[in-house]
């Protein structure tokens, strides 16, 4: 009989071997970024072969449906080198699957014990559906999306297939990402990272450059995991951002803690490039976010506005809404199975709403700006004629066909409206909750239950539409199923219904409404009256079907050359609108192609603009919603 000591030793040995097996990488990847300033990226990927993979046609997938793109947009078209060799350096033939350019077939010989794949990738060549998934380079700054320089075997599960990664950067550059450094690695690479699943690696962009600073965003007294802001720029001074900006991002983290109450990640690394060398960009990830904005936006808090202001909070909220809680149809176990995007009105719409709440509650924005943006969104939704045939749900299902917009008759086609119209739906839901509970409950109660994470995890927690409705009913008993159906599924949904719940009403005025910083609706935007909008040179941008402009035969790209016998000017157009009620018509000289015509618009209503008016007979629920949480 063996002694207890011997048995214990065998158990320890077995456990150690098991741990080694669990930690052993299924592939190694060395990314070489030394040519990134020249817009080239290379990598070497090694995949050991077992006996069943030798002497076969081995299918390898280039990531196609990468989370966050909502599209089959992996930038496979940018590959400029794909060479396969065995362990002895012998070339191995490969081919592409007919009809599927993302699926490579490697014809492995029986003698091969591993394959080595040499990638060359051309950066800075994105398309609309791969913009956030791409790799970018410039003289002193860059971004690497690992999905651009790797493949994985068909049948491998993204949460289980492990990759050990090394990174070599240009001289004097630094890199930051959400991967853990392997301190014991024996390599000449600039960075050696601990093995992670291919899911996590693809979900981990790497920002790098010559000028870099890191800032902690954890405020005292807030029980949040470590939050780090990594700032890169091509200019040394731009990596030193204003303390007020750091303070605002820190308050964002604090307000998120009060909004969600739990965390699906052990730490958060926010990558932020302020640069003119790379395009505006952003993409969500579970343990990090990727954000690129122009230079000088971080010099003063006042410089941070619009899309640049919205970006970091939006992508940050996605850690909960989209990465951790993910629609069931999008929670696939690989990067080539098509994803069902029907619930993007939650994934993106709720994220848009919550991200903007964090903007305002952290002091990046104010209530007047929020009201102004709200008016423009309500107005945009009302004037979107595609809503007459296409429900919001279909903009989700057809998401990747709608990115990039349409220059001609765009409102008839619709765009990715689930962002802003989805946000309007969730704002209304928040107002309903508050009104139904006399202010005792809010969207935060929904968030803290729906996004609850007992502990950090890399596993997505899928949900269905029924789960969303059930959690809303747990907050307050209401006919949420009909509420959602009327706004998401029905043609001519109800995006304006929320104004009453918020304590406001929609009205019309003869004067263009004004917003913060002297902002106003341009008088050339006459969609509420003539049913058209114009560029400053008189080119027709938009025409609403059934409107006076439509009945007169105007169309996008026509240009107005003259008004009532005079040459075009924006002021003459505005003046003529003021007097249209007296004449009942507006005579224009237009050009379309090489044809000049006289066009008469029959209209006598004068200027008309939609505006948002406070209803003093009701509580100002909007003001309550926007109040920071103590």
WOFEN-V236953 format. One line per field, one symbol per residue. burial: b if it has 16 or more other C-alpha atoms within 10 Angstrom, else e. Layout:
burial->???
//
This chain:
burial->eeeeeeeeeeeeeeeeeeeeeeeebbbbbbbbbbebbebbbbbbbbbbbeeebbeebbbbbbbbbbbbbbbbbbbbebbeebebbbeeeeebebeeeeeeebbbbbbbeeebbbbbbbbbbbbbebeebbbbbbbbbbebbbbbbbbbbbbbbbebbbbbbbbbbbbbbbeebbbbbbbeeeeeeeeeeebbbbbbbbbbbbbbbbbbbbbbbbeebbeeeeebeebbbbbbbbbeebbbbeebbbbbbbbbbbbbbbbbbbbbbebbbbbbbbbbbbebbbbbbbbbbbbbbbbebbbebeebeeebbbbbbbbbbbbbbbbbbbbbebbbebbbebbbbbbbbbbbbbbbbbbbbbbbbbbbbebebbbbebbbbbbebbbbbbbeebbbbbbbbbbbebeeeeeebbbbbbbbbbbbbbbbbbbbbbbbbbbeeeeebbbbbbbbbbbbbeeeebebbbbeeeebbbbbbebbeeebeebbebbbbbbbbbbbbbbbbbbbbbeeeeebbebeeeeebbbbbbbbbbbbbbbeebbbbbbbbebbbbbeebbbbbbbbbbbeeebbeeebbebbbbbeeeebbebbbbeeeeeeebbbbbbbbbbbbbbebeeeeeebbeebbeeee
//
